[in-house]
């Protein structure tokens, strides 16, 4: 990992002090005069592996306490941040494991959303996005908390139905 400039240390320290590990450009623009400075700053920190791009306008700050840039965040929190806390739910084996319906620990977290599809690997999590409708998201999901962070997950009853359909 490469060294950090004074400004980079200042911004990173401010983000960590305020527990803003997931942040947007609007959170750090107070430290810069021009937009180009912000984008250059972001680009340098991505190259130095101090931040990771989560979606089009959201980034994850790798904490200073991370050893050699390695860090893990709970996949449900990453999914929530990617989807900006709306129009999604966690499903499949991940939900079944969360509800205690199976002891199988999945390697891939299934995320059902109205916006995207495909597979993404961020930090140590592999997220597989599936398309669904807004109606299904509203009907089937419930809000839960993990590490003081709210996320949406398919209800326990819907997860049971999903498991039965797998047999």
C-alpha positions in Angstrom: 0.0 0.0 0.0 1.3 3.4 -0.9 1.7 6.3 1.4 -1.1 8.9 1.9 -0.8 12.7 1.4 -1.8 15.1 4.2 -5.2 15.8 2.5 -5.9 12.1 2.1 -5.1 11.5 5.8 -7.3 14.5 6.7 -10.3 13.2 4.7 -9.9 9.6 5.7 -9.6 10.6 9.4 -12.7 12.7 9.2 -14.7 9.8 7.5 -13.5 7.3 10.1 -14.1 9.7 13.1 -17.7 10.2 11.8 -18.1 6.4 11.1 -18.8 7.1 7.4 -17.3 4.0 5.9 -19.9 4.1 3.1 -19.8 7.6 1.7 -20.8 9.7 -1.3 -18.9 12.6 -3.0 -21.3 15.0 -1.3 -19.9 13.9 2.1 -16.3 14.9 1.2 -16.7 17.9 -1.1 -16.1 20.3 1.9 -12.4 19.4 1.6 -12.1 20.5 -2.0 -12.6 23.6 -4.1 -13.2 22.0 -7.5 -14.9 18.8 -8.7 -11.8 17.7 -10.6 -9.9 17.7 -7.3 -12.5 15.3 -5.8 -12.4 12.9 -8.8 -8.6 12.9 -8.8 -8.7 12.3 -5.0 -11.1 9.4 -5.5 -9.1 7.9 -8.3 -5.9 8.0 -6.3 -7.4 6.3 -3.3 -9.0 3.6 -5.4 -5.5 3.0 -7.0 -4.0 2.9 -3.4 -6.8 0.5 -2.4 -8.0 2.7 0.4 -11.5 3.0 -1.1 -13.7 0.7 -3.1 -16.4 1.8 -5.6 -19.7 0.4 -4.5 -22.1 1.9 -7.1 -22.2 4.9 -9.4 -21.9 7.5 -6.6 -21.1 5.5 -3.4 -17.7 4.4 -2.1 -16.5 2.2 0.8 -13.6 3.4 2.9 -11.2 0.6 3.9 -10.5 1.4 7.6 -7.1 2.4 8.6 -7.0 -0.5 11.1 -7.2 -2.9 8.1 -4.1 -5.0 7.7 -2.6 -4.7 4.2 -5.9 -3.3 2.8 -7.8 -6.5 3.6 -11.2 -6.0 5.2 -14.5 -7.7 5.3 -18.0 -6.3 5.6 -21.2 -8.3 6.1 -22.7 -9.1 2.6 -26.2 -8.0 3.7 -24.8 -4.5 4.5 -22.9 -4.3 1.2 -26.1 -5.3 -0.7 -28.1 -2.7 1.2 -25.6 0.0 0.3 -25.4 -1.0 -3.3 -29.1 -0.7 -3.6 -29.3 2.5 -1.6 -31.6 0.8 0.9 -34.6 0.5 -1.5 -36.2 -1.8 -4.0 -34.4 -5.0 -3.0 -34.4 -8.0 -0.6 -32.0 -10.7 0.3 -33.3 -14.2 -0.7 -32.3 -17.7 -1.6 -29.9 -19.7 0.6 -28.7 -16.6 2.3 -32.1 -15.8 3.7 -32.7 -19.5 4.6 -29.5 -19.5 6.6 -30.3 -16.1 8.3 -33.7 -17.5 9.4 -32.1 -20.7 10.7 -33.9 -22.9 8.1 -30.7 -24.4 6.9 -27.2 -24.8 8.4 -25.7 -24.4 4.9 -23.6 -21.3 4.7 -23.8 -19.9 1.2 -20.8 -18.5 -0.7 -23.0 -16.3 -2.8 -25.5 -13.8 -1.5 -28.7 -13.7 -3.6 -30.1 -10.2 -3.9 -33.5 -9.6 -5.7 -33.9 -6.1 -7.0 -35.8 -4.1 -9.5 -32.7 -2.4 -10.9 -29.8 -4.7 -11.7 -28.7 -8.2 -12.5 -25.5 -10.2 -12.7 -22.7 -11.1 -10.3 -20.5 -8.7 -8.4 -17.6 -9.3 -6.1 -17.0 -6.5 -3.5 -14.5 -6.9 -0.6 -14.9 -10.5 0.4 -18.6 -10.8 -0.7 -20.0 -12.2 -3.9 -23.4 -10.9 -4.7 -25.7 -12.3 -7.3 -28.4 -9.9 -8.4 -31.7 -11.2 -9.8 -34.6 -9.2 -11.3 -37.9 -8.9 -9.5 -40.8 -6.5 -9.4 -41.5 -3.7 -6.9 -44.7 -5.5 -5.9 -42.8 -8.6 -4.8 -40.3 -6.5 -2.9 -43.1 -4.8 -1.0 -45.0 -8.0 -0.3 -42.3 -10.5 0.5 -39.6 -8.6 2.3 -39.2 -7.5 5.9 -36.7 -5.1 7.5 -34.1 -6.6 9.9 -31.0 -5.3 11.6 -27.5 -6.6 11.6 -24.6 -4.7 13.2 -26.9 -1.7 13.8 -27.6 -1.5 10.0 -31.1 -2.1 8.6 -31.5 -4.3 5.5 -34.4 -6.0 3.7 -34.7 -9.7 3.6 -37.4 -12.1 2.4 -39.8 -13.0 5.2 -39.3 -16.3 7.1 -42.6 -17.7 5.7 -41.6 -16.9 2.1 -38.1 -18.3 2.7 -39.8 -21.6 3.9 -41.9 -21.6 0.6 -38.7 -21.1 -1.4 -37.0 -24.0 0.4 -40.0 -26.3 -0.2 -39.9 -25.5 -3.9 -36.2 -26.6 -4.0 -37.0 -30.2 -2.9 
